[in-house]
Amino acid sequence: MAKARPPRRTVDSYTIKGTNKVVRAGDCVLMRPSDSSKPPYVAKVEKIESDSRGHVRVEVRWYYRPEESIGGRRQFHGAKEVFLSDHYDVQSADTIEGKCTVHSFKSYTKLDAVGNEDFFCRFEYNSSTGAFNPDRVAVYCKCEMPYNPDDLMVQCEGCTDWFHPHCIDLTPEEAKRLEHFFCQGCSSEDQKKLNSSHNASRHPETKVDTKRRRR
């Protein structure tokens, strides 16, 4: 006869072993992978349960890194980008290594400094089909790529679009020295003379939300 499983009850919080950090439902956490050569997994805690023996487990919703998705990492994916998946799981709370923060894309681009525990998410991901929601996002530059917050971009003072320096034949150093810039489509003969001076910015800030071409 099989032994009955100890009854489980939902608890409000769990303190990560060896720390004073308290995890609650809704928090994002870093979880220890089985392969120690891989980075910690990122997950959102949905529920925390404990049994009569004090064993605690957490129901989590996984975030996928771009390289873990069906399409793999692409040029516009940020180094700290993750996708909120439809993949739920139950894990021992002992595998939680620490807490982290998954920011919205807009909030992430406004951070003064990015820490090891900072990530951002702009897509939900279907782990079975590889589909993303939303399936279309704003694109920028001549290359028509979505914005990567790790990349330097410069803004045209005419159309207000953003461009990668290498797409307009500039080095990053040249782009940083510019005070004015007009893209090829906006340049007049007089404005072309201003291409030696231009506003450079790593963070488009609110301009990221400006209506753009979509694909």
C-alpha positions in Angstrom: 0.0 0.0 0.0 1.4 3.4 -1.0 2.2 5.8 1.7 -0.1 8.9 1.9 1.6 12.1 1.0 1.9 14.6 3.9 -0.8 17.3 3.6 0.4 20.6 2.1 -0.7 24.1 3.0 -0.1 27.4 1.3 2.2 29.7 3.1 2.7 33.4 2.7 6.5 33.5 2.5 9.8 31.6 2.4 13.2 32.8 3.7 16.0 31.8 1.3 18.5 29.6 3.1 21.6 31.3 4.4 20.1 34.7 3.8 17.5 37.1 5.3 15.8 37.5 1.9 12.1 36.7 2.1 10.3 35.4 -1.0 6.5 35.8 -1.5 4.1 34.9 -4.3 4.6 37.3 -7.2 8.3 37.8 -6.6 10.9 36.9 -9.2 13.8 34.6 -8.2 17.0 33.1 -9.5 16.9 29.3 -9.3 19.9 26.9 -9.3 20.3 24.9 -12.6 21.2 21.2 -12.5 24.2 22.1 -14.8 26.5 24.3 -12.7 28.1 25.8 -15.9 24.8 27.5 -16.8 23.5 30.8 -15.4 20.7 30.6 -12.8 17.1 30.2 -14.2 14.7 33.2 -13.8 11.2 32.4 -12.6 8.2 34.1 -11.1 6.8 32.6 -7.9 3.1 31.8 -8.2 2.5 29.9 -5.0 4.5 28.6 -1.9 3.5 25.4 -0.1 4.8 23.6 3.0 4.1 20.1 4.4 4.0 18.9 8.0 7.7 17.9 7.8 8.7 21.5 6.9 9.5 20.7 3.3 8.8 23.8 1.1 8.1 23.9 -2.6 7.3 26.6 -5.0 5.1 26.7 -8.0 6.9 28.9 -10.6 6.3 30.3 -14.0 9.6 30.2 -16.0 11.2 33.1 -17.8 13.1 31.9 -20.9 16.4 33.5 -22.0 16.5 34.2 -25.8 19.0 31.3 -26.3 16.5 28.9 -24.7 13.7 29.8 -27.1 13.0 28.0 -30.4 14.3 30.9 -32.5 17.4 31.4 -30.4 19.1 34.7 -29.6 18.8 37.5 -32.2 20.7 40.7 -32.7 18.1 42.9 -31.0 17.8 40.8 -27.9 19.4 42.5 -24.9 21.9 40.7 -22.6 19.4 40.9 -19.7 16.3 40.1 -21.8 13.9 37.3 -20.8 10.6 36.1 -22.0 7.6 35.3 -19.8 6.7 31.8 -20.8 3.6 29.6 -20.4 5.7 26.9 -18.8 4.7 26.3 -15.1 6.6 23.9 -12.8 7.0 22.9 -9.1 10.4 23.1 -7.6 12.0 22.6 -4.1 12.4 26.0 -2.5 16.0 24.9 -1.7 16.9 25.6 -5.3 16.2 29.3 -4.9 19.5 31.2 -5.0 18.3 34.7 -4.6 15.7 37.3 -5.6 15.8 39.4 -8.8 13.7 42.0 -10.6 12.2 41.7 -14.0 11.4 45.2 -15.2 9.2 46.3 -18.0 11.1 47.3 -21.1 10.4 51.0 -20.6 11.4 50.9 -17.0 14.6 49.0 -17.8 15.7 51.6 -20.3 15.4 54.3 -17.6 17.7 52.6 -15.1 20.7 54.6 -14.1 22.7 51.4 -13.5 21.9 47.7 -14.3 22.8 45.2 -11.6 23.3 41.5 -11.7 19.7 40.9 -10.5 18.1 43.2 -13.1 16.3 41.8 -16.1 13.7 43.0 -18.5 10.8 41.5 -20.4 8.8 42.8 -23.4 7.5 39.5 -24.8 5.4 36.6 -23.6 6.5 33.3 -25.1 4.6 30.1 -26.0 7.1 27.3 -25.2 5.3 24.8 -27.5 4.9 26.8 -30.7 7.7 29.4 -30.3 5.2 32.2 -30.8 5.6 35.6 -29.1 3.1 38.1 -27.8 3.1 40.8 -29.1 4.2 39.4 -32.4 5.1 42.9 -33.7 7.1 45.6 -32.0 8.5 49.0 -33.0 11.5 48.9 -35.3 14.2 51.5 -35.9 17.1 52.4 -38.2 17.7 51.5 -41.8 18.1 47.9 -40.7 14.5 48.0 -39.3 15.4 46.1 -36.1 13.7 46.3 -32.7 15.5 48.4 -30.1 18.3 46.7 -28.1 18.9 48.7 -25.0 22.6 47.6 -24.9 23.3 49.3 -28.3 24.3 52.9 -28.8 21.9 54.8 -31.2 21.7 58.3 -32.5 18.6 60.3 -33.3 17.8 62.2 -36.6 16.6 65.7 -35.8 14.4 65.6 -38.9 12.3 62.4 -38.7 13.3 61.6 -35.0 14.1 58.0 -36.0 17.0 56.3 -34.2 20.0 54.8 -36.0 22.9 52.4 -35.2 26.2 54.1 -35.9 27.5 51.3 -38.0 24.3 51.6 -40.2 25.2 55.2 -41.0 28.9 54.6 -41.5 30.0 56.0 -38.2 32.1 54.5 -35.4 30.7 54.6 -31.9 33.4 57.1 -31.0 32.4 59.4 -33.9 28.7 59.1 -33.0 29.4 60.1 -29.4 31.1 63.3 -30.6 28.2 64.4 -32.8 26.1 67.4 -31.8 23.5 67.3 -34.7 22.5 64.6 -37.1 20.1 64.4 -40.1 19.6 61.0 -41.8 20.0 60.6 -45.5 16.3 60.9 -46.1 16.1 64.2 -44.1 19.4 65.8 -45.2 19.5 68.9 -47.3 22.8 70.2 -48.6 23.0 72.6 -45.7 22.0 70.0 -43.1 24.6 67.6 -44.4 27.3 70.0 -43.2 26.0 69.3 -39.7 26.7 65.6 -39.9 29.9 66.2 -38.0 27.8 67.1 -34.9 25.0 65.0 -33.4 23.1 64.0 -30.3 24.1 60.5 -29.2 22.1 58.5 -26.7 22.3 55.0 -25.3 18.8 55.3 -23.9 16.0 56.7 -26.1 13.9 56.9 -23.0 10.4 58.1 -23.8 11.3 58.1 -27.5 11.2 54.3 -27.4 7.4 54.6 -27.2 7.1 56.9 -30.1 5.0 55.4 -32.9 7.2 53.7 -35.4 7.1 51.3 -38.4 5.9 47.9 -37.2 6.6 44.5 -38.4 
